[in-house]
Every structure is written in C-alpha cells, then in structure tokens.
Amino acid sequence: MGTILAFDYGKKRVGVAVGESSLATIHPLQTITYKNKNALFEKISTLFKEWKPVLLVVGKPTYADGNSHEMTRACEKFANALQEQFGLDVALVDERWTSVEAENLLQSSSSKTKENIDAVAAQEILRTYFSDYAR
C-alpha cells in the first residue's frame, strides 16, 4: 500500500502519473523532456523525494499481436535502470493502447499536446496496472 509512480517511456519524453494503491486513485503528473539519461534520472529523483513511492510501473509497448520491438527493449532497459537506481520493484504493464486512449480522453480538450498525452498515457498505464495486475 502506498504511492505508485507510473512512466510512459519515450526516447525524448517520459510521461509520469501518480497513484495511491489503497484508494486506486490516479492522476497525470507531468511529462519530463530530457536530452540524456543523467538529466532524466535527476528529474525522476526529484519526484521520488516529493512522492516517496513504494512501487514503480513502466509501460511495456509491443506490437498489436504482443510481439516485442525496439521500444519494448528500451522500456525494459529503462525499468531495469529505475530498479537499480532507486531500489524499488518495477512492474512492466502492457501499454499497447494507452496512447490511443490518452488521445481519446483529451480529444475535446484544449490541452491536447504531446506532453499532456504522455502524462495521460502514464495515467492509463497505471489504470491498467490497478485493474489487471494489482490483486
């Protein structure tokens, strides 16, 4: 039980959402734009200090048929780096449709930007974790 941070990993931006496992509440938090791994992990460290998570969730993209591709491996590598850096368990969650769902949720919103889509995609990754993985 406690706070969970979820990540929608990308090579230039990482969407972040926060949730509370005991209440299953979820909110998009922010999108981190970065130029290198050190800059990314500095920003994530700041989030750790603020939110004090007990678990991390990372979206794992695959093709529609479930097969891996380049970004699948990149997300797995990111998840491993998070685990090494922060010493917390990291759950990988199927994220095949989260970006599409995020765009749909923001369809009529004036805040439909790539940055907002990434944060809302992280929210959808965490929603998937709560509904399909956390039991």
CNS distance restraints for C-alpha pairs under 8 A (distance, minus, plus):
assign (resid   1 and name CA) (resid  20 and name CA) 7.64 0.50 0.50
assign (resid   1 and name CA) (resid  21 and name CA) 5.44 0.50 0.50
assign (resid   1 and name CA) (resid  22 and name CA) 5.60 0.50 0.50
assign (resid   1 and name CA) (resid  54 and name CA) 7.53 0.50 0.50
assign (resid   2 and name CA) (resid  20 and name CA) 5.62 0.50 0.50
assign (resid   2 and name CA) (resid  21 and name CA) 5.50 0.50 0.50
assign (resid   2 and name CA) (resid  22 and name CA) 6.58 0.50 0.50
assign (resid   2 and name CA) (resid  53 and name CA) 6.78 0.50 0.50
assign (resid   2 and name CA) (resid  54 and name CA) 5.86 0.50 0.50
assign (resid   3 and name CA) (resid  18 and name CA) 6.99 0.50 0.50
assign (resid   3 and name CA) (resid  19 and name CA) 5.70 0.50 0.50
assign (resid   3 and name CA) (resid  20 and name CA) 4.62 0.50 0.50
assign (resid   3 and name CA) (resid  21 and name CA) 6.29 0.50 0.50
assign (resid   3 and name CA) (resid  51 and name CA) 6.94 0.50 0.50
assign (resid   3 and name CA) (resid  52 and name CA) 6.88 0.50 0.50
assign (resid   3 and name CA) (resid  53 and name CA) 4.63 0.50 0.50
assign (resid   3 and name CA) (resid  54 and name CA) 5.79 0.50 0.50
assign (resid   3 and name CA) (resid  55 and name CA) 7.12 0.50 0.50
assign (resid   4 and name CA) (resid  18 and name CA) 5.72 0.50 0.50
assign (resid   4 and name CA) (resid  19 and name CA) 5.15 0.50 0.50
assign (resid   4 and name CA) (resid  20 and name CA) 6.12 0.50 0.50
assign (resid   4 and name CA) (resid  21 and name CA) 6.89 0.50 0.50
assign (resid   4 and name CA) (resid  53 and name CA) 5.07 0.50 0.50
assign (resid   4 and name CA) (resid  54 and name CA) 6.01 0.50 0.50
assign (resid   4 and name CA) (resid  55 and name CA) 5.05 0.50 0.50
assign (resid   4 and name CA) (resid  56 and name CA) 5.67 0.50 0.50
assign (resid   4 and name CA) (resid  57 and name CA) 7.27 0.50 0.50
assign (resid   5 and name CA) (resid  16 and name CA) 6.86 0.50 0.50
assign (resid   5 and name CA) (resid  17 and name CA) 5.80 0.50 0.50
assign (resid   5 and name CA) (resid  18 and name CA) 4.68 0.50 0.50
assign (resid   5 and name CA) (resid  19 and name CA) 6.52 0.50 0.50
assign (resid   5 and name CA) (resid  53 and name CA) 6.26 0.50 0.50
assign (resid   5 and name CA) (resid  55 and name CA) 6.77 0.50 0.50
assign (resid   5 and name CA) (resid  56 and name CA) 5.09 0.50 0.50
assign (resid   5 and name CA) (resid  57 and name CA) 6.28 0.50 0.50
assign (resid   6 and name CA) (resid  16 and name CA) 5.58 0.50 0.50
assign (resid   6 and name CA) (resid  17 and name CA) 5.09 0.50 0.50
assign (resid   6 and name CA) (resid  18 and name CA) 6.22 0.50 0.50
assign (resid   6 and name CA) (resid  19 and name CA) 7.96 0.50 0.50
assign (resid   6 and name CA) (resid  56 and name CA) 5.79 0.50 0.50
assign (resid   6 and name CA) (resid  57 and name CA) 4.47 0.50 0.50
assign (resid   6 and name CA) (resid  58 and name CA) 5.71 0.50 0.50
assign (resid   6 and name CA) (resid  59 and name CA) 7.73 0.50 0.50
assign (resid   6 and name CA) (resid 122 and name CA) 5.66 0.50 0.50
assign (resid   6 and name CA) (resid 123 and name CA) 7.08 0.50 0.50
assign (resid   6 and name CA) (resid 125 and name CA) 6.89 0.50 0.50
assign (resid   6 and name CA) (resid 126 and name CA) 5.82 0.50 0.50
assign (resid   7 and name CA) (resid  14 and name CA) 6.38 0.50 0.50
assign (resid   7 and name CA) (resid  15 and name CA) 5.55 0.50 0.50
assign (resid   7 and name CA) (resid  16 and name CA) 4.75 0.50 0.50
assign (resid   7 and name CA) (resid  17 and name CA) 6.63 0.50 0.50
assign (resid   7 and name CA) (resid  56 and name CA) 7.85 0.50 0.50
assign (resid   7 and name CA) (resid  57 and name CA) 6.22 0.50 0.50
assign (resid   7 and name CA) (resid  58 and name CA) 4.85 0.50 0.50
assign (resid   7 and name CA) (resid  59 and name CA) 6.35 0.50 0.50
assign (resid   7 and name CA) (resid 122 and name CA) 5.22 0.50 0.50
assign (resid   7 and name CA) (resid 125 and name CA) 7.67 0.50 0.50
assign (resid   8 and name CA) (resid  14 and name CA) 5.43 0.50 0.50
assign (resid   8 and name CA) (resid  15 and name CA) 4.77 0.50 0.50
assign (resid   8 and name CA) (resid  16 and name CA) 6.46 0.50 0.50
assign (resid   8 and name CA) (resid  58 and name CA) 6.30 0.50 0.50
assign (resid   8 and name CA) (resid  59 and name CA) 5.48 0.50 0.50
assign (resid   8 and name CA) (resid 118 and name CA) 6.36 0.50 0.50
assign (resid   8 and name CA) (resid 119 and name CA) 7.30 0.50 0.50
assign (resid   8 and name CA) (resid 121 and name CA) 6.32 0.50 0.50
assign (resid   8 and name CA) (resid 122 and name CA) 4.79 0.50 0.50
assign (resid   8 and name CA) (resid 125 and name CA) 7.39 0.50 0.50
assign (resid   9 and name CA) (resid  13 and name CA) 6.81 0.50 0.50
assign (resid   9 and name CA) (resid  14 and name CA) 4.61 0.50 0.50
assign (resid   9 and name CA) (resid  15 and name CA) 6.58 0.50 0.50
assign (resid   9 and name CA) (resid  58 and name CA) 7.24 0.50 0.50
assign (resid   9 and name CA) (resid  59 and name CA) 6.99 0.50 0.50
assign (resid   9 and name CA) (resid  75 and name CA) 6.26 0.50 0.50
assign (resid   9 and name CA) (resid  78 and name CA) 7.67 0.50 0.50
assign (resid  10 and name CA) (resid  14 and name CA) 5.39 0.50 0.50
assign (resid  10 and name CA) (resid  75 and name CA) 8.00 0.50 0.50
assign (resid  12 and name CA) (resid  33 and name CA) 5.90 0.50 0.50
assign (resid  12 and name CA) (resid  34 and name CA) 5.80 0.50 0.50
assign (resid  12 and name CA) (resid  35 and name CA) 6.74 0.50 0.50
assign (resid  13 and name CA) (resid  31 and name CA) 6.47 0.50 0.50
assign (resid  13 and name CA) (resid  32 and name CA) 5.43 0.50 0.50
assign (resid  13 and name CA) (resid  33 and name CA) 4.45 0.50 0.50
assign (resid  13 and name CA) (resid  34 and name CA) 6.28 0.50 0.50
assign (resid  13 and name CA) (resid 115 and name CA) 7.67 0.50 0.50
assign (resid  13 and name CA) (resid 118 and name CA) 7.64 0.50 0.50
assign (resid  14 and name CA) (resid  31 and name CA) 5.49 0.50 0.50
assign (resid  14 and name CA) (resid  32 and name CA) 5.09 0.50 0.50
assign (resid  14 and name CA) (resid  33 and name CA) 6.61 0.50 0.50
assign (resid  14 and name CA) (resid 118 and name CA) 6.69 0.50 0.50
assign (resid  14 and name CA) (resid 119 and name CA) 7.68 0.50 0.50
assign (resid  15 and name CA) (resid  29 and name CA) 7.82 0.50 0.50
assign (resid  15 and name CA) (resid  30 and name CA) 6.07 0.50 0.50
assign (resid  15 and name CA) (resid  31 and name CA) 4.26 0.50 0.50
assign (resid  15 and name CA) (resid  32 and name CA) 6.32 0.50 0.50
assign (resid  15 and name CA) (resid 115 and name CA) 7.22 0.50 0.50
assign (resid  15 and name CA) (resid 116 and name CA) 7.93 0.50 0.50
assign (resid  15 and name CA) (resid 117 and name CA) 7.87 0.50 0.50
assign (resid  15 and name CA) (resid 118 and name CA) 4.32 0.50 0.50
assign (resid  15 and name CA) (resid 119 and name CA) 4.01 0.50 0.50
assign (resid  15 and name CA) (resid 120 and name CA) 7.32 0.50 0.50
assign (resid  15 and name CA) (resid 121 and name CA) 6.91 0.50 0.50
assign (resid  15 and name CA) (resid 122 and name CA) 5.48 0.50 0.50
assign (resid  16 and name CA) (resid  28 and name CA) 6.36 0.50 0.50
assign (resid  16 and name CA) (resid  29 and name CA) 5.43 0.50 0.50
assign (resid  16 and name CA) (resid  30 and name CA) 5.33 0.50 0.50
assign (resid  16 and name CA) (resid  31 and name CA) 5.83 0.50 0.50
assign (resid  16 and name CA) (resid  32 and name CA) 7.56 0.50 0.50
assign (resid  16 and name CA) (resid 118 and name CA) 7.48 0.50 0.50
assign (resid  16 and name CA) (resid 119 and name CA) 5.11 0.50 0.50
assign (resid  16 and name CA) (resid 122 and name CA) 5.38 0.50 0.50
assign (resid  16 and name CA) (resid 123 and name CA) 7.35 0.50 0.50
assign (resid  17 and name CA) (resid  26 and name CA) 6.99 0.50 0.50
assign (resid  17 and name CA) (resid  27 and name CA) 5.61 0.50 0.50
assign (resid  17 and name CA) (resid  28 and name CA) 4.21 0.50 0.50
assign (resid  17 and name CA) (resid  29 and name CA) 4.65 0.50 0.50
assign (resid  17 and name CA) (resid  30 and name CA) 6.92 0.50 0.50
assign (resid  17 and name CA) (resid 119 and name CA) 6.06 0.50 0.50
assign (resid  17 and name CA) (resid 120 and name CA) 7.30 0.50 0.50
assign (resid  17 and name CA) (resid 122 and name CA) 5.22 0.50 0.50
assign (resid  17 and name CA) (resid 123 and name CA) 4.99 0.50 0.50
assign (resid  17 and name CA) (resid 126 and name CA) 7.32 0.50 0.50
assign (resid  18 and name CA) (resid  26 and name CA) 5.77 0.50 0.50
assign (resid  18 and name CA) (resid  27 and name CA) 5.51 0.50 0.50
assign (resid  18 and name CA) (resid  28 and name CA) 6.43 0.50 0.50
assign (resid  18 and name CA) (resid  29 and name CA) 6.20 0.50 0.50
assign (resid  18 and name CA) (resid 123 and name CA) 7.32 0.50 0.50
assign (resid  18 and name CA) (resid 126 and name CA) 7.93 0.50 0.50
assign (resid  19 and name CA) (resid  24 and name CA) 6.57 0.50 0.50
assign (resid  19 and name CA) (resid  25 and name CA) 5.23 0.50 0.50
assign (resid  19 and name CA) (resid  26 and name CA) 4.21 0.50 0.50
assign (resid  19 and name CA) (resid  27 and name CA) 6.32 0.50 0.50
assign (resid  19 and name CA) (resid 126 and name CA) 7.31 0.50 0.50
assign (resid  20 and name CA) (resid  24 and name CA) 5.46 0.50 0.50
assign (resid  20 and name CA) (resid  25 and name CA) 5.35 0.50 0.50
assign (resid  20 and name CA) (resid  26 and name CA) 6.78 0.50 0.50
assign (resid  21 and name CA) (resid  25 and name CA) 7.08 0.50 0.50
assign (resid  21 and name CA) (resid 130 and name CA) 7.67 0.50 0.50
assign (resid  24 and name CA) (resid 130 and name CA) 6.65 0.50 0.50
assign (resid  26 and name CA) (resid 123 and name CA) 6.24 0.50 0.50
assign (resid  26 and name CA) (resid 126 and name CA) 7.10 0.50 0.50
assign (resid  26 and name CA) (resid 127 and name CA) 7.03 0.50 0.50
assign (resid  27 and name CA) (resid 120 and name CA) 7.92 0.50 0.50
assign (resid  27 and name CA) (resid 123 and name CA) 6.00 0.50 0.50
assign (resid  28 and name CA) (resid 119 and name CA) 5.04 0.50 0.50
assign (resid  28 and name CA) (resid 120 and name CA) 5.26 0.50 0.50
assign (resid  28 and name CA) (resid 122 and name CA) 6.79 0.50 0.50
assign (resid  28 and name CA) (resid 123 and name CA) 5.23 0.50 0.50
assign (resid  29 and name CA) (resid 119 and name CA) 6.23 0.50 0.50
assign (resid  30 and name CA) (resid 115 and name CA) 7.66 0.50 0.50
assign (resid  30 and name CA) (resid 116 and name CA) 7.44 0.50 0.50
assign (resid  30 and name CA) (resid 119 and name CA) 5.44 0.50 0.50
assign (resid  31 and name CA) (resid 115 and name CA) 5.43 0.50 0.50
assign (resid  31 and name CA) (resid 116 and name CA) 6.97 0.50 0.50
assign (resid  31 and name CA) (resid 118 and name CA) 6.27 0.50 0.50
assign (resid  31 and name CA) (resid 119 and name CA) 5.46 0.50 0.50
assign (resid  32 and name CA) (resid  40 and name CA) 7.23 0.50 0.50
assign (resid  32 and name CA) (resid  43 and name CA) 7.39 0.50 0.50
assign (resid  33 and name CA) (resid  40 and name CA) 7.68 0.50 0.50
assign (resid  34 and name CA) (resid  39 and name CA) 6.05 0.50 0.50
assign (resid  34 and name CA) (resid  40 and name CA) 5.56 0.50 0.50
assign (resid  35 and name CA) (resid  39 and name CA) 6.73 0.50 0.50
assign (resid  35 and name CA) (resid  40 and name CA) 7.60 0.50 0.50
assign (resid  36 and name CA) (resid  40 and name CA) 6.40 0.50 0.50
assign (resid  37 and name CA) (resid  41 and name CA) 6.15 0.50 0.50
assign (resid  38 and name CA) (resid  42 and name CA) 6.14 0.50 0.50
assign (resid  39 and name CA) (resid  43 and name CA) 6.44 0.50 0.50
assign (resid  40 and name CA) (resid  44 and name CA) 6.29 0.50 0.50
assign (resid  41 and name CA) (resid  45 and name CA) 5.93 0.50 0.50
assign (resid  42 and name CA) (resid  46 and name CA) 6.50 0.50 0.50
assign (resid  43 and name CA) (resid  47 and name CA) 6.62 0.50 0.50
assign (resid  44 and name CA) (resid  48 and name CA) 6.28 0.50 0.50
assign (resid  45 and name CA) (resid  49 and name CA) 6.34 0.50 0.50
assign (resid  46 and name CA) (resid  50 and name CA) 6.40 0.50 0.50
assign (resid  47 and name CA) (resid  51 and name CA) 5.90 0.50 0.50
assign (resid  47 and name CA) (resid  52 and name CA) 7.78 0.50 0.50
assign (resid  48 and name CA) (resid  52 and name CA) 5.08 0.50 0.50
assign (resid  48 and name CA) (resid  53 and name CA) 6.45 0.50 0.50
assign (resid  54 and name CA) (resid  88 and name CA) 6.82 0.50 0.50
assign (resid  55 and name CA) (resid  88 and name CA) 5.94 0.50 0.50
assign (resid  55 and name CA) (resid  89 and name CA) 5.62 0.50 0.50
assign (resid  55 and name CA) (resid  90 and name CA) 6.23 0.50 0.50
assign (resid  55 and name CA) (resid  91 and name CA) 7.77 0.50 0.50
assign (resid  56 and name CA) (resid  88 and name CA) 6.94 0.50 0.50
assign (resid  56 and name CA) (resid  89 and name CA) 6.35 0.50 0.50
assign (resid  56 and name CA) (resid  90 and name CA) 4.68 0.50 0.50
assign (resid  56 and name CA) (resid  91 and name CA) 6.28 0.50 0.50
assign (resid  57 and name CA) (resid  90 and name CA) 5.47 0.50 0.50
assign (resid  57 and name CA) (resid  91 and name CA) 4.71 0.50 0.50
assign (resid  57 and name CA) (resid  92 and name CA) 5.92 0.50 0.50
assign (resid  57 and name CA) (resid  93 and name CA) 6.90 0.50 0.50
assign (resid  57 and name CA) (resid 125 and name CA) 7.71 0.50 0.50
assign (resid  57 and name CA) (resid 126 and name CA) 6.87 0.50 0.50
assign (resid  57 and name CA) (resid 129 and name CA) 7.61 0.50 0.50
assign (resid  58 and name CA) (resid  75 and name CA) 7.25 0.50 0.50
assign (resid  58 and name CA) (resid  79 and name CA) 6.35 0.50 0.50
assign (resid  58 and name CA) (resid  90 and name CA) 6.99 0.50 0.50
assign (resid  58 and name CA) (resid  91 and name CA) 6.23 0.50 0.50
assign (resid  58 and name CA) (resid  92 and name CA) 5.02 0.50 0.50
assign (resid  58 and name CA) (resid  93 and name CA) 6.15 0.50 0.50
assign (resid  58 and name CA) (resid 125 and name CA) 7.48 0.50 0.50
assign (resid  59 and name CA) (resid  75 and name CA) 7.20 0.50 0.50
assign (resid  59 and name CA) (resid  92 and name CA) 5.78 0.50 0.50
assign (resid  59 and name CA) (resid  93 and name CA) 4.89 0.50 0.50
assign (resid  59 and name CA) (resid  94 and name CA) 5.94 0.50 0.50
assign (resid  59 and name CA) (resid  95 and name CA) 5.10 0.50 0.50
assign (resid  59 and name CA) (resid 122 and name CA) 7.44 0.50 0.50
assign (resid  59 and name CA) (resid 125 and name CA) 5.88 0.50 0.50
assign (resid  60 and name CA) (resid  72 and name CA) 5.75 0.50 0.50
assign (resid  60 and name CA) (resid  75 and name CA) 6.05 0.50 0.50
assign (resid  60 and name CA) (resid  76 and name CA) 7.18 0.50 0.50
assign (resid  60 and name CA) (resid  92 and name CA) 5.75 0.50 0.50
assign (resid  60 and name CA) (resid  93 and name CA) 5.43 0.50 0.50
assign (resid  60 and name CA) (resid  94 and name CA) 5.04 0.50 0.50
assign (resid  60 and name CA) (resid  95 and name CA) 5.46 0.50 0.50
assign (resid  60 and name CA) (resid  96 and name CA) 7.67 0.50 0.50
assign (resid  61 and name CA) (resid  68 and name CA) 7.54 0.50 0.50
assign (resid  61 and name CA) (resid  69 and name CA) 7.95 0.50 0.50
assign (resid  61 and name CA) (resid  71 and name CA) 6.51 0.50 0.50
assign (resid  61 and name CA) (resid  72 and name CA) 5.19 0.50 0.50
assign (resid  61 and name CA) (resid  75 and name CA) 7.62 0.50 0.50
assign (resid  61 and name CA) (resid  94 and name CA) 6.25 0.50 0.50
assign (resid  61 and name CA) (resid  95 and name CA) 5.21 0.50 0.50
assign (resid  61 and name CA) (resid  96 and name CA) 5.46 0.50 0.50
assign (resid  62 and name CA) (resid  66 and name CA) 5.29 0.50 0.50
assign (resid  62 and name CA) (resid  67 and name CA) 5.54 0.50 0.50
assign (resid  62 and name CA) (resid  68 and name CA) 4.93 0.50 0.50
assign (resid  62 and name CA) (resid  69 and name CA) 6.20 0.50 0.50
assign (resid  62 and name CA) (resid  71 and name CA) 7.74 0.50 0.50
assign (resid  62 and name CA) (resid  72 and name CA) 5.95 0.50 0.50
assign (resid  62 and name CA) (resid  94 and name CA) 7.58 0.50 0.50
assign (resid  62 and name CA) (resid  95 and name CA) 7.57 0.50 0.50
assign (resid  62 and name CA) (resid  96 and name CA) 6.07 0.50 0.50
assign (resid  63 and name CA) (resid  67 and name CA) 5.33 0.50 0.50
assign (resid  63 and name CA) (resid  68 and name CA) 6.39 0.50 0.50
assign (resid  63 and name CA) (resid  69 and name CA) 7.02 0.50 0.50
assign (resid  63 and name CA) (resid  96 and name CA) 7.15 0.50 0.50
assign (resid  64 and name CA) (resid  96 and name CA) 6.63 0.50 0.50
assign (resid  68 and name CA) (resid  72 and name CA) 5.51 0.50 0.50
assign (resid  68 and name CA) (resid  73 and name CA) 7.41 0.50 0.50
assign (resid  69 and name CA) (resid  73 and name CA) 6.80 0.50 0.50
assign (resid  70 and name CA) (resid  74 and name CA) 6.40 0.50 0.50
assign (resid  71 and name CA) (resid  75 and name CA) 5.99 0.50 0.50
assign (resid  72 and name CA) (resid  76 and name CA) 6.29 0.50 0.50
assign (resid  73 and name CA) (resid  77 and name CA) 6.14 0.50 0.50
assign (resid  74 and name CA) (resid  78 and name CA) 6.19 0.50 0.50
assign (resid  75 and name CA) (resid  79 and name CA) 6.08 0.50 0.50
assign (resid  76 and name CA) (resid  80 and name CA) 6.22 0.50 0.50
assign (resid  76 and name CA) (resid  92 and name CA) 7.70 0.50 0.50
assign (resid  77 and name CA) (resid  81 and name CA) 6.21 0.50 0.50
assign (resid  78 and name CA) (resid  82 and name CA) 6.21 0.50 0.50
assign (resid  79 and name CA) (resid  83 and name CA) 6.28 0.50 0.50
assign (resid  79 and name CA) (resid  90 and name CA) 6.31 0.50 0.50
assign (resid  79 and name CA) (resid  92 and name CA) 7.54 0.50 0.50
assign (resid  80 and name CA) (resid  84 and name CA) 6.21 0.50 0.50
assign (resid  80 and name CA) (resid  90 and name CA) 7.78 0.50 0.50
assign (resid  81 and name CA) (resid  85 and name CA) 5.97 0.50 0.50
assign (resid  82 and name CA) (resid  86 and name CA) 5.89 0.50 0.50
assign (resid  82 and name CA) (resid  87 and name CA) 7.61 0.50 0.50
assign (resid  82 and name CA) (resid  88 and name CA) 7.75 0.50 0.50
assign (resid  82 and name CA) (resid  90 and name CA) 7.53 0.50 0.50
assign (resid  83 and name CA) (resid  87 and name CA) 5.04 0.50 0.50
assign (resid  83 and name CA) (resid  88 and name CA) 5.36 0.50 0.50
assign (resid  83 and name CA) (resid  89 and name CA) 6.14 0.50 0.50
assign (resid  83 and name CA) (resid  90 and name CA) 6.21 0.50 0.50
assign (resid  84 and name CA) (resid  88 and name CA) 7.94 0.50 0.50
assign (resid  93 and name CA) (resid 125 and name CA) 6.67 0.50 0.50
assign (resid  93 and name CA) (resid 128 and name CA) 7.25 0.50 0.50
assign (resid  93 and name CA) (resid 129 and name CA) 6.31 0.50 0.50
assign (resid  93 and name CA) (resid 133 and name CA) 7.95 0.50 0.50
assign (resid  94 and name CA) (resid 125 and name CA) 7.56 0.50 0.50
assign (resid  94 and name CA) (resid 128 and name CA) 7.84 0.50 0.50
assign (resid  95 and name CA) (resid  99 and name CA) 7.85 0.50 0.50
assign (resid  95 and name CA) (resid 125 and name CA) 6.05 0.50 0.50
assign (resid  97 and name CA) (resid 101 and name CA) 6.16 0.50 0.50
assign (resid  98 and name CA) (resid 102 and name CA) 5.98 0.50 0.50
assign (resid  98 and name CA) (resid 121 and name CA) 5.19 0.50 0.50
assign (resid  98 and name CA) (resid 122 and name CA) 7.77 0.50 0.50
assign (resid  98 and name CA) (resid 124 and name CA) 5.60 0.50 0.50
assign (resid  98 and name CA) (resid 125 and name CA) 6.38 0.50 0.50
assign (resid  99 and name CA) (resid 103 and name CA) 6.17 0.50 0.50
assign (resid  99 and name CA) (resid 117 and name CA) 6.89 0.50 0.50
assign (resid  99 and name CA) (resid 118 and name CA) 7.25 0.50 0.50
assign (resid  99 and name CA) (resid 120 and name CA) 7.92 0.50 0.50
assign (resid  99 and name CA) (resid 121 and name CA) 5.10 0.50 0.50
assign (resid 100 and name CA) (resid 104 and name CA) 6.23 0.50 0.50
assign (resid 101 and name CA) (resid 105 and name CA) 6.14 0.50 0.50
assign (resid 101 and name CA) (resid 121 and name CA) 7.34 0.50 0.50
assign (resid 101 and name CA) (resid 124 and name CA) 7.46 0.50 0.50
assign (resid 102 and name CA) (resid 106 and name CA) 6.27 0.50 0.50
assign (resid 102 and name CA) (resid 117 and name CA) 5.64 0.50 0.50
assign (resid 102 and name CA) (resid 118 and name CA) 7.77 0.50 0.50
assign (resid 102 and name CA) (resid 120 and name CA) 5.34 0.50 0.50
assign (resid 102 and name CA) (resid 121 and name CA) 5.13 0.50 0.50
assign (resid 102 and name CA) (resid 124 and name CA) 7.04 0.50 0.50
assign (resid 103 and name CA) (resid 107 and name CA) 5.78 0.50 0.50
assign (resid 103 and name CA) (resid 112 and name CA) 7.40 0.50 0.50
assign (resid 103 and name CA) (resid 117 and name CA) 6.11 0.50 0.50
assign (resid 106 and name CA) (resid 110 and name CA) 7.90 0.50 0.50
assign (resid 106 and name CA) (resid 111 and name CA) 7.13 0.50 0.50
assign (resid 106 and name CA) (resid 112 and name CA) 5.48 0.50 0.50
assign (resid 106 and name CA) (resid 117 and name CA) 7.43 0.50 0.50
assign (resid 107 and name CA) (resid 112 and name CA) 6.85 0.50 0.50
assign (resid 111 and name CA) (resid 116 and name CA) 6.78 0.50 0.50
assign (resid 112 and name CA) (resid 116 and name CA) 6.16 0.50 0.50
assign (resid 112 and name CA) (resid 117 and name CA) 6.55 0.50 0.50
assign (resid 113 and name CA) (resid 117 and name CA) 6.07 0.50 0.50
assign (resid 114 and name CA) (resid 118 and name CA) 6.19 0.50 0.50
assign (resid 115 and name CA) (resid 119 and name CA) 6.50 0.50 0.50
assign (resid 116 and name CA) (resid 120 and name CA) 6.09 0.50 0.50
assign (resid 117 and name CA) (resid 121 and name CA) 5.89 0.50 0.50
assign (resid 118 and name CA) (resid 122 and name CA) 6.30 0.50 0.50
assign (resid 119 and name CA) (resid 123 and name CA) 6.38 0.50 0.50
assign (resid 120 and name CA) (resid 124 and name CA) 6.26 0.50 0.50
assign (resid 121 and name CA) (resid 125 and name CA) 6.21 0.50 0.50
assign (resid 122 and name CA) (resid 126 and name CA) 6.29 0.50 0.50
assign (resid 123 and name CA) (resid 127 and name CA) 6.17 0.50 0.50
assign (resid 124 and name CA) (resid 128 and name CA) 6.12 0.50 0.50
assign (resid 125 and name CA) (resid 129 and name CA) 6.27 0.50 0.50
assign (resid 126 and name CA) (resid 130 and name CA) 6.23 0.50 0.50
assign (resid 127 and name CA) (resid 131 and name CA) 6.19 0.50 0.50
assign (resid 128 and name CA) (resid 132 and name CA) 5.66 0.50 0.50
assign (resid 128 and name CA) (resid 133 and name CA) 7.35 0.50 0.50
assign (resid 129 and name CA) (resid 133 and name CA) 4.88 0.50 0.50
assign (resid 129 and name CA) (resid 134 and name CA) 6.07 0.50 0.50
assign (resid 130 and name CA) (resid 134 and name CA) 5.03 0.50 0.50
assign (resid 130 and name CA) (resid 135 and name CA) 7.81 0.50 0.50
